[in-house]
Amino acid sequence: MNKAGLLRVRMDRGHFYALVAFFFCAIMFYVVYAIVAPFLTSLGWAGVIGVLTFPLYRRLRARLGERDTVAAGLMTPAVVLTLVVPFVGLTFFLVQEAAMAYGFLEKIAADGGKSIVESVQNHPVVKPWIARIEDYTGPLSFEIDTRLLPEMKEVAAKVLGYSKEIVKNVFVFTIKLILMVITLFFIYRDGERIQRHVLAIVPLTAANKDILTDTIRRVLKAVMYGVFLTCLVQGALGGIGFWVAGLPSPLLFGAIMAVCALIPVVGTGLIWLPAAIYLLANGEIVRGIGLIIWGFVAVSSIDNVIRPFFISGKARLPVLVIAIGGLGGLASFGLLGAVVGPIVLALFLALFEMYRGEVEAGEGGKA
């Protein structure tokens, strides 16, 4: 066999070995993903919290004489007590609230909701308007027992089921919480070292690596900043609604709605919807209907409008990118996706700009 034939055989063998190695690497990555997948949410939230609070950890470490383990051991429980414990308490509070709302809807459904419909139709303010509408449309039938109540019961049942699932799986929930805390400790202690190791295998220049890390930090801070401000706005609007409706403790319930705004889909509706039902059940028809309209239009829907604008300015990204990243991530991966989605799109745009710069530089060199 001539030299050309030997070279071709060696190249074929090299390609074969490369394909075999790639195949086994793909299998290994899949197995690793299958093992880690149940805990990705815990690891993701640990990463988000770690990146956001790392500047505080650096200050603490500097005061402790650059002792990483001691600083991480103090920082981790401080963050857990400040952020995690209140969230767990809110979860169990929502279980009770959802159970009460579901029970109330069951009582209303027992008589088909006729008592509420009759009180609305006979209210001195609402009755003239219904009469005027009926002159053009004919007699109105709210069909609360066949349309409205089933929808409301379904929402309450979903919230109750989601909350009960957490309570039932206390063991799994506890394991994930412990894993998140442990991961947070190692992010503090070894985060900078891990970052160096990961960046070492990224085939980019040092300047481009700095751009990527800066993009992650900037967008993550912008997302949390936007989420925080949006929750404050929703809580304030909810408190105003409670104050106008004459409900007690509008400041307290506004603060609770600001926290509940973090919950996907239902959010602040966990607070203002039961309050509106309470008003309707007690004959406060105008206030109850007004609170429902205010809750749907102003409180619950405004986050989709103002959150992208809050985030866009800080992240220095187009509003459309932030909106698609947040909503798409939320729909695909839940609450964590609302944070990760804009970061992924921002990284994609940064990599695209790097590639475009390389292409333009190459074309300029050729010219």
N, C-alpha and C positions, 0 to 999 in steps of 0.2 A: 504494500500500500504506500503510495507516495505521500509527501509531506502535506499536501492539500487535503488528502483524504483523512490523514490522522488529525489534522487541525479541525476538520468538520466533525469527526467523531467526538473529539474532546469538547467542542462547542455544544454538540447535541447532549452529551452527558452533563455538561454544565447547566444547560437549560432544564434538563430533566431533574437534576438535584435542586435547582432553584424552585421549580414547580412543586416538588415534594416538600421542600422546606416551607414554601408559602402555604401549602395545604395544611401542614401540621400547625403552623402559626395561626391560621384561620380557625382551626379546631380549638386550639388553646385559648384564643381570644373569646370564642363562643362559650367555652366551659367557664372561663373566668367571669364573663358577663352573667351566665346563668347562676353562678354562685353569689355574685354581688347584687344582682337585680333586686331581690327582696329588700335590700337595705339602701338602695340608691337615694331614696328620699331622705333618710337620716344622714347619709354622707353628704348629700347636696346641701341640706340646711346647715350642717356643721361647717361646710366650706363657705357658705354665704355669711354666716355669723362670724367665722374666723377672719375672713377678708375685711369685713366692716370694722371689727374691733381690734384688728392687728396693730394700728397705731397706738391705741391705749396700752396694748401689751408691750410694745417697744418702750414706752415711757416707764412702765412698771419695771421692766427688766433692767433698764438703765439705773433706776433707783436702787435696785437690789444687787448691783455690782455685776451685771451681765450673767446672772445665774439663771439659765434657761428653765431648768426643771422647777425651781422654786417659784419663778415668776408664772410659769404655766399652771402650777399647782394652785396658785392663789387666784389667777385670772379666771380659770375655768369655773369654779364654784360661784364666783361673783357674777359671771354672765348667766349661769344657770338660775341663780336666785332672782336676777333682774328680768330675764326674758322668758325662760322656759317654765318656771313655776306658775307665773300668772297665766300663761297660755293653757297649761294643764287644768288650772282652776276654771278658766273660761269654758273649756270643753265640758266639764262635768256640770257647769251651770247651764249650758245649752241643752244638755240631756233633760234636765228638769223643765226648762222652758218649752222645749218641743213636746214633751209629754203632756204638759198642761194645755198647750194649744191644740194638740190632737184630741184630748179629752173634751175640750170645749166644742170643737167642731163635731164630734160625735153626738154631743147633746143637741146641737142645733139640727143635725141631720135626723134626729129621732122624730121630729115633727115636720120634716121636709123644709125647714127654714121658713115656714109660713108666718111665724110670729114676727120675724125681722122684716119680711116683705110687706106684711100688713102695716107695721109701724112706719116703714118708709113711705108707703103709698098714702097713708092717712096723715102724715106730718103736715102741719099747716103751711110750711114753706115749700115742700116738695109737691104736694097734691095739685096746686094750680098748674105747675109746669108739666106734670104728667097729663093733666086734662088737655093742655094745649097740644102736646105731642100726639095724644090719641086722636085729636081732630084730623091729623094728617096721616097717621100710620095705623089707626085702629087700636083696639085694646092691646095693652102691653102685657106680656107674660115673661117674668124674669126667669122662671124655671130654675130657681136656686138649688132645688134638690137634685136636678139632673145635669146641671152645667157648672154653676159656680162652686158649690160645695165639694163635688168630687175633685175638682182641680185644687182647691185649698187643702183638702184632706191629703191629696197626693203629695203636695209640697211638704206639709207637716210630717207625713209618714216618711218621706225621704230623709228629712233632717233628723227625725227621731231614729230611723234605722241607721243612719251614718253615725250618730252619736252613740247609740247602743252598741254598734259594732266595736267601737273603741272601748267601751266599758266591758263588753263581753270578752274581748281579746286583751284583757289587761296585761296578761303575760307577754304577748307579742309586742304590745305597745310599750311596755316597760323595757323589754330587750332593745327595741329600736331607740328608745330614749337614752338608755345607758350607752349604746353604741355611738350615738351622736355626741354624747358628753365625752366619751373616751377619744373619739376622733377629733373633737375640738381641742382637747389637751395636746394631742400630737401635732395638730396644725400649729398651735402656738409654739411648741417646743422645737419642732423639726420643719416648720413650714418653709423657712427661707432655704434650708438645705434641700428639701424636696423640690422647691421651685428651681434651684440651680441645676439639679439633676435632670429635671424634665426639659428645661430650656437647652441643656447641653446636647440633646438628641434632636432638637428641632432644626431642620436644615435652612436656617435663615441667618442673616447677619445680626450682629449685636444690636444695631440700631433698630432693625425691624422687630427683634425680640422685645426691645423696650417699648415699642409702639403697641405690641399685642398686650403686654402686661399692663401698660397704662390704660389701654382700652377697656380691659376687664374691670380694673379698679374704678375707672371713671363712670362706666355705664352701670355697674353694680351700685355704686353710691347714688347715682342719679335715679335709678329705679326705686331704691328704698326711700330716697328723699321724696320722690313723687308719690309713692304709696302712702307715706306718712302724712304728707300734706293733704292728699285726697281723703284719707280717713278723717282728718281733722275737719275738712269742709263738710263731709257727709254727717259727721257727728254734730257739727254746728247747725246744719240745716234740719237735722232730725230734732234737735233740741228746740229750735224755733217752731217747728211743727207742733211739738208737745205743748209749748207755751201758748201758741195761738189757740190750740184745741182745749186749753184749760186743764190739761193733765198735770198731776203733781210732779215735782222734782224734774223739771226739764233739763237742768244742768247734769244731773246724775244719769238720766236716760240718754242724754246726748253723748256723754262720755262712754256709756256702754255701747251705743251705736257706732261710735268711732272705732271701738275694738272689734265689734262684729262686722265692720266693713271689710275686714281682712278675709272673711269667709266667702268662698266662691259661691256664685249663683244666688243664694238666699241673702246673705249679708245682713244689712240693716233691717230687712223685712222681718227678721226674727223678733224685733222689738216693736216697730211701729205697726205691723199688721195685727198682732194680738191687741194692741192698744186701740186700734180703730174698731176692731170687732167688739171690744168692751164698750166703746162709746155707742155703737149701733145697738147693742143688746140693752143698754140703759136708756134708749130713746133719744140719744144725742145724734140724730140722723145727719144733720148738716155738718157737724164737726167730724163725725165718723167718716162720711164720704169725702169731706175735704182733706182729712188726714190720709186717706187711701190715695187720693189723687196726688197730693203733695209727696207722699212716700214713693209712689211709682215714678212720677215725672222728675221731681227735684232730687230726692235723697238717693234712691237706688240707681237711677240712670245717669246721674251726673258724672260718676267715676269714669265712664267710657269716654267722656268728652274732655274733662280737665286733666286726667292722669297723663295722657300722652303729651300734653303741652307742658306740664310740670317736669316731666322726665326729659323731654326733647331739649330744652334749654341747657340743662346741666350736662346731658350726655353729648351735646353738640351733634345730634343726629336728626334727620327729618322726622316730622311727626308721624308720617305714614309708616316708617320703619318701626318706630316705637309701638304704634297701635297694632300693627300686624304681629310683631314679636310678642307683645303682651297677651293679646287675645288668642293668637294661635298657640302660644305656649300654654296658656290656661286651659284651652280646649283639649290639648294633647296630653299634658302632663300634670294637670291640676295646679294647685297654688304655687308650687315650686316652679312650674313652667312659666308662670307670669313673670318671674324674676329671671329665669335662665333664657327665655325666648329672645328678649332684646339683646342680651349679651351675645348669643349665637349669631344673630343677624349682624351685630356690630363687628364681630370677629370676621364674618364672611366679607363684609364691606372693606375691612382693613386689609385682608389678604388680597382681595380683588384690586385694591389700590396699589399694593406692593407689586403684584403681577403686572398691572398696567404700566407702572413706572419702569419695571425691568424691560418690558416690550418696547416702550417708547425710547428708552436709553439705547437698546440694541439697534432700533431702526435709525436713531440719530448717528450711532457709530458707523453703520453701514453707509449712510449718506455721506 
